Amino acid sequence: MANTSVELRTEQDGTLVVRPLGAVDDECGRLFRQTLIHAVRRVRPLNLLVDLRDVPFVDPLHLGTLAVLCELADEQHVRVVVAVHDSALVIQLRAAGVPGQCIRSTVKAETPAVASTS
């Protein structure tokens, strides 16, 4: 059975961090979605960090959830940042409608090889 936990913590600056522990799929998705909606509608922190840096997979339904979350959060004056470490997930988030300003990628850009001139 997959790990279905979602970790919550509050940083010293008041940022609420939501971090799923494992894949965001049918097993974890409901708790993940409920946690995010509760955070934005009831807790209403100034900043909400959705930490997906160690998440191996997010199913398409929950990619859409993140896109809708960004819209809802904007209406509630909550700044959302989705932290990711996988370039493929960045592409999937953008395709699902998550605004670019909400995505914080820790993927290092590859530097082009420099041709030597001898």
Order of alpha helices (4+ residues) and beta strands (2+ residues): beta-beta-alpha-beta-alpha-beta-alpha-beta
